[in-house]
Amino acid sequence: MRFAVFAGSATGHRPEYTALATALGTTLARRGIGIVYGGGRVGLMGALADAALDAGGEVLGVMPKALVDKEIAHRGLTRLQVVEDMHRRKAAMAEAADAFIALPGGAGTLEELFEAWTWQQLGLHTKPVALLGPPGFWQPLTELADHLVATGFVRPAHRELIAETDPDALLDALDRWRPPTPKWKTRADQQHLDSVGWICVRDGRLLAVRTRGKDAFYLPGGKLEPGETPTDALARELREELGLGCAPDRLTHAHTVEAPAHGRPGTRLRMHCYTGPADGTPTPAAEIAELAWLTATDTERCAPALRELMTRLDLDR
């Protein structure tokens, strides 16, 4: 799981801003959540990245080439992705993120925040958008959001900007968040499936399965049955499909991806992906016709949701 964090390239006039960026980086790392951010080594961006790296966290930076050439890129990141321009930077960050958090910052931070919020309202993603700042910092913005609701320009359901002053409280609120109804309801929105999947990577290759009668590979897993929790459903699917023993309480959520459902026009699939240990050797059973260990070059063999997941994983080529 990764959270996109938007933050200023300056530190601002108050030490509380840097302290909060540092606390967020440390807290995300402690909770096993990776960071994707703008890739800078300066300002609150640098404080955030340094704190997460010092705590053993994963930090992915995304930066346009023009800014790298000006020598403001952080050279100690887990990975630095260099893109052509600002548009590609925002798209790459959004694709890699499971949630969006804005720390104090300037016009660039606000632009990134408003784009993520707008995309959520339009149903282009189903990820939470949040604000983290010291007391009072984001109050003018939240008051403006309330004013837009009161004047009829934003629907109440789309006012879902989570605002907190403490990193742990913010992450707890993100855990509880559920997506609002998109601004325009379409047939695709009405036909929406949820599933669970198991991420198993060995030697840079991802385990995938193909069911009988299907022409694409999927992540091992499936749909929940009535009364099941996601981890209970996944443990059952692994037992039935692959003969693996897996304790539900040892499964950890890693990513949620959304894509068109393969072979079902007008339907979208939201796949909740987990990692965790399993006992035994994967062996095709039930409706599974084939197992494969895939690399990043195998995306054309995969269903759309699995292709989306593979863009987030560090697989061999």
C-alpha positions as CSV (number, residue, x, y, z in Angstrom):
1,M,0.0,0.0,0.0
2,R,1.2,3.5,-0.8
3,F,-0.2,7.0,0.0
4,A,0.5,10.0,-2.2
5,V,1.6,12.9,-0.1
6,F,1.5,16.5,-1.5
7,A,3.8,18.9,0.4
8,G,5.6,22.2,0.0
9,S,9.1,22.6,-1.4
10,A,9.6,25.2,1.4
11,T,9.4,24.7,5.1
12,G,7.2,27.7,5.9
13,H,7.6,30.1,8.8
14,R,6.6,27.8,11.6
15,P,8.6,24.8,12.9
16,E,5.3,22.9,13.4
17,Y,5.1,22.3,9.7
18,T,8.4,20.4,9.5
19,A,7.6,18.6,12.7
20,L,4.3,17.4,11.2
21,A,5.9,16.3,7.9
22,T,8.5,14.3,9.9
23,A,5.9,12.7,12.1
24,L,3.8,11.7,9.0
25,G,6.8,10.1,7.3
26,T,7.7,8.2,10.5
27,T,4.1,7.1,11.1
28,L,3.5,5.8,7.6
29,A,6.7,3.8,7.7
30,R,5.8,2.4,11.1
31,R,2.4,1.2,9.7
32,G,4.0,-0.4,6.7
33,I,2.6,2.2,4.2
34,G,4.8,3.4,1.4
35,I,5.0,7.0,0.2
36,V,4.8,8.3,-3.3
37,Y,5.6,12.0,-3.5
38,G,7.2,14.7,-5.7
39,G,10.7,13.5,-5.2
40,G,12.3,16.6,-3.8
41,R,15.0,16.8,-1.1
42,V,14.0,20.3,0.0
43,G,11.3,21.8,2.2
44,L,8.5,19.6,3.7
45,M,9.0,17.2,0.9
46,G,12.5,16.4,2.0
47,A,11.6,16.2,5.7
48,L,8.8,13.8,4.9
49,A,11.1,11.5,2.8
50,D,14.0,11.6,5.2
51,A,11.8,10.6,8.2
52,A,10.2,7.7,6.3
53,L,13.6,6.4,5.1
54,D,15.1,6.7,8.5
55,A,12.2,4.6,9.9
56,G,12.8,1.9,7.2
57,G,9.9,2.9,5.0
58,E,9.5,2.8,1.2
59,V,9.6,6.1,-0.6
60,L,8.9,6.5,-4.3
61,G,9.7,9.9,-5.8
62,V,8.2,11.2,-9.1
63,M,9.8,14.2,-10.7
64,P,9.9,15.9,-14.1
65,K,13.2,15.9,-15.8
66,A,13.5,19.7,-15.8
67,L,13.4,19.7,-11.9
68,V,15.9,16.8,-11.7
69,D,18.3,18.9,-13.8
70,K,18.0,21.7,-11.3
71,E,19.5,19.3,-8.7
72,I,16.6,19.3,-6.2
73,A,15.9,15.6,-6.6
74,H,16.3,13.4,-3.5
75,R,19.1,10.9,-4.4
76,G,18.5,8.6,-1.4
77,L,15.0,7.4,-2.2
78,T,13.9,3.8,-2.6
79,R,13.2,4.7,-6.2
80,L,13.1,8.0,-8.2
81,Q,10.9,7.9,-11.3
82,V,11.8,10.6,-13.8
83,V,8.9,11.7,-16.1
84,E,8.6,14.2,-19.0
85,D,6.4,16.9,-17.4
86,M,4.1,17.8,-14.5
87,H,1.0,16.2,-16.0
88,R,2.8,12.8,-16.2
89,R,4.1,13.4,-12.7
90,K,0.5,13.7,-11.3
91,A,-0.8,10.8,-13.3
92,A,2.0,8.5,-12.1
93,M,1.5,9.5,-8.5
94,A,-2.2,9.0,-8.7
95,E,-1.8,5.6,-10.3
96,A,0.6,4.4,-7.6
97,A,-1.4,5.7,-4.7
98,D,-4.2,4.2,-2.5
99,A,-4.9,7.5,-0.8
100,F,-4.0,11.2,-1.1
101,I,-2.7,13.4,1.8
102,A,-1.9,17.1,1.6
103,L,0.6,18.7,4.0
104,P,1.1,22.4,4.2
105,G,2.3,23.8,0.9
106,G,1.8,26.5,-1.7
107,A,0.1,26.7,-5.1
108,G,1.6,23.4,-6.4
109,T,0.3,21.5,-3.4
110,L,-3.1,23.0,-3.8
111,E,-3.2,22.2,-7.5
112,E,-2.4,18.5,-6.8
113,L,-4.9,18.4,-3.9
114,F,-7.8,19.9,-6.0
115,E,-7.1,17.6,-8.9
116,A,-7.3,14.5,-6.7
117,W,-10.5,15.8,-5.0
118,T,-12.0,16.6,-8.4
119,W,-11.2,13.1,-9.8
120,Q,-12.8,11.6,-6.8
121,Q,-16.0,13.6,-7.3
122,L,-16.1,12.5,-11.0
123,G,-15.7,8.8,-10.0
124,L,-12.3,8.6,-11.8
125,H,-10.9,7.1,-8.7
126,T,-12.3,5.8,-5.4
127,K,-9.5,6.9,-3.0
128,P,-9.7,9.1,0.0
129,V,-8.4,12.7,0.0
130,A,-7.1,14.1,3.2
131,L,-5.6,17.2,4.8
132,L,-3.0,17.2,7.6
133,G,-1.8,20.4,9.2
134,P,-1.4,22.1,12.6
135,P,-4.5,23.5,14.2
136,G,-6.1,26.2,12.0
137,F,-3.9,25.7,8.9
138,W,-6.5,24.2,6.7
139,Q,-9.5,26.0,8.2
140,P,-9.8,28.5,5.4
141,L,-10.0,25.7,2.9
142,T,-12.5,23.6,4.8
143,E,-14.6,26.7,5.3
144,L,-14.5,27.3,1.5
145,A,-15.6,23.7,0.9
146,D,-18.5,24.2,3.3
147,H,-19.4,27.4,1.5
148,L,-19.4,25.6,-1.9
149,V,-21.8,23.1,-0.4
150,A,-24.0,25.8,1.0
151,T,-24.2,27.6,-2.3
152,G,-25.0,24.5,-4.3
153,F,-21.7,24.0,-6.2
154,V,-20.5,20.9,-4.4
155,R,-22.8,18.1,-3.3
156,P,-22.7,17.3,0.5
157,A,-21.5,13.7,-0.3
158,H,-18.5,15.2,-2.1
159,R,-17.4,17.4,0.8
160,E,-15.4,14.3,2.0
161,L,-12.1,16.1,2.7
162,I,-10.7,14.4,5.8
163,A,-8.9,17.0,8.0
164,E,-6.8,16.1,11.0
165,T,-3.9,17.5,13.0
166,D,-2.3,14.2,14.1
167,P,-0.9,11.5,11.7
168,D,-2.3,8.5,13.7
169,A,-5.8,10.1,13.8
170,L,-5.6,10.8,10.1
171,L,-4.6,7.2,9.2
172,D,-7.4,5.8,11.4
173,A,-9.9,8.1,9.6
174,L,-8.6,6.9,6.2
175,D,-9.2,3.3,7.3
176,R,-12.8,4.1,8.1
177,W,-13.4,6.1,4.9
178,R,-15.8,4.8,2.2
179,P,-16.1,6.3,-1.3
180,P,-19.0,8.7,-2.1
181,T,-21.4,8.2,-5.0
182,P,-19.8,9.6,-8.2
183,K,-21.2,13.0,-9.5
184,W,-22.7,11.4,-12.6
185,K,-24.1,7.9,-12.1
186,T,-23.5,5.6,-15.1
187,R,-24.4,2.1,-16.0
188,A,-20.8,1.1,-15.2
189,D,-21.2,2.6,-11.7
190,Q,-24.3,0.5,-11.2
191,Q,-22.5,-2.7,-12.1
192,H,-19.6,-2.9,-9.7
193,L,-17.9,-6.0,-8.4
194,D,-15.6,-6.4,-5.4
195,S,-13.1,-9.2,-5.1
196,V,-10.0,-10.2,-3.0
197,G,-6.7,-11.4,-4.3
198,W,-3.4,-12.7,-3.0
199,I,-0.1,-11.2,-3.9
200,C,2.7,-13.8,-4.0
201,V,6.0,-12.6,-5.5
202,R,9.1,-14.9,-5.7
203,D,12.3,-14.0,-7.4
204,G,10.7,-11.0,-9.0
205,R,7.8,-13.0,-10.4
206,L,4.1,-12.8,-9.5
207,L,1.9,-15.8,-9.1
208,A,-1.2,-15.7,-11.3
209,V,-3.9,-18.2,-12.3
210,R,-6.1,-18.8,-15.3
211,T,-9.5,-20.3,-14.8
212,R,-11.1,-22.8,-17.2
213,G,-12.7,-21.1,-20.2
214,K,-10.9,-17.8,-19.7
215,D,-8.2,-16.3,-21.9
216,A,-6.4,-14.1,-19.3
217,F,-4.6,-14.5,-16.0
218,Y,-6.0,-13.3,-12.7
219,L,-4.7,-12.9,-9.2
220,P,-5.5,-15.9,-7.0
221,G,-8.7,-15.1,-5.1
222,G,-12.3,-14.4,-5.8
223,K,-15.5,-12.9,-4.5
224,L,-16.8,-12.8,-1.0
225,E,-19.6,-15.1,0.1
226,P,-22.4,-13.7,2.4
227,G,-21.1,-13.1,5.9
228,E,-17.4,-13.4,5.0
229,T,-14.7,-10.9,5.8
230,P,-12.2,-10.2,3.0
231,T,-9.5,-12.1,4.7
232,D,-11.8,-15.1,5.4
233,A,-12.8,-15.1,1.8
234,L,-9.3,-15.0,0.6
235,A,-8.1,-17.8,2.9
236,R,-11.0,-19.9,1.6
237,E,-10.2,-19.2,-2.1
238,L,-6.6,-20.1,-1.6
239,R,-7.6,-23.4,0.0
240,E,-10.1,-24.3,-2.7
241,E,-8.2,-23.1,-5.7
242,L,-4.6,-23.8,-4.8
243,G,-4.6,-26.2,-1.9
244,L,-2.9,-23.7,0.4
245,G,-3.3,-23.2,4.1
246,C,-3.6,-19.6,5.1
247,A,-4.6,-17.9,8.4
248,P,-6.8,-14.9,7.8
249,D,-5.3,-12.9,10.6
250,R,-1.9,-13.2,8.9
251,L,-3.1,-11.5,5.8
252,T,-2.2,-7.8,5.3
253,H,-3.9,-5.4,2.9
254,A,-1.4,-4.1,0.3
255,H,-3.3,-2.5,-2.6
256,T,-6.7,-1.8,-3.9
257,V,-7.0,-1.6,-7.7
258,E,-10.0,-0.8,-9.9
259,A,-10.3,-1.6,-13.6
260,P,-12.9,-2.9,-16.2
261,A,-13.9,-6.5,-15.4
262,H,-12.5,-8.8,-18.0
263,G,-15.1,-10.2,-20.3
264,R,-18.0,-8.3,-18.7
265,P,-18.6,-5.1,-20.7
266,G,-20.1,-2.2,-18.6
267,T,-18.8,-3.7,-15.3
268,R,-15.9,-2.5,-13.2
269,L,-13.9,-4.6,-10.7
270,R,-12.5,-3.4,-7.5
271,M,-9.8,-5.9,-6.3
272,H,-8.6,-5.7,-2.7
273,C,-5.1,-7.2,-2.7
274,Y,-3.4,-8.8,0.3
275,T,0.0,-10.3,1.2
276,G,0.8,-12.9,3.8
277,P,2.2,-16.4,4.3
278,A,0.6,-19.6,3.1
279,D,1.5,-23.2,3.8
280,G,1.9,-25.7,0.9
281,T,2.8,-25.7,-2.8
282,P,0.3,-24.0,-5.1
283,T,-1.5,-26.7,-7.0
284,P,-4.3,-26.0,-9.5
285,A,-7.7,-27.2,-8.2
286,A,-11.4,-26.4,-8.6
287,E,-11.8,-24.2,-11.7
288,I,-8.1,-23.3,-12.0
289,A,-6.7,-24.5,-15.3
290,E,-3.2,-23.1,-15.2
291,L,-0.6,-21.4,-12.9
292,A,2.0,-19.0,-14.1
293,W,4.8,-16.9,-12.5
294,L,4.7,-13.6,-14.4
295,T,7.1,-10.7,-14.9
296,A,6.5,-7.1,-16.0
297,T,6.7,-8.2,-19.6
298,D,3.6,-10.4,-19.3
299,T,0.9,-7.8,-18.9
300,E,-0.7,-8.6,-22.2
301,R,-1.6,-12.0,-20.8
302,C,-3.4,-10.5,-17.8
303,A,-6.9,-9.2,-17.0
304,P,-7.1,-5.4,-16.6
305,A,-7.1,-5.4,-12.8
306,L,-4.0,-7.6,-12.7
307,R,-2.3,-5.3,-15.2
308,E,-3.1,-2.3,-13.0
309,L,-1.6,-4.1,-10.0
310,M,1.5,-5.1,-11.8
311,T,2.3,-1.4,-12.5
312,R,2.6,-1.0,-8.7
313,L,4.9,-4.0,-8.1
314,D,8.6,-4.3,-8.5
315,L,8.7,-7.2,-10.9
316,D,11.5,-8.5,-13.2
317,R,11.5,-7.7,-16.9
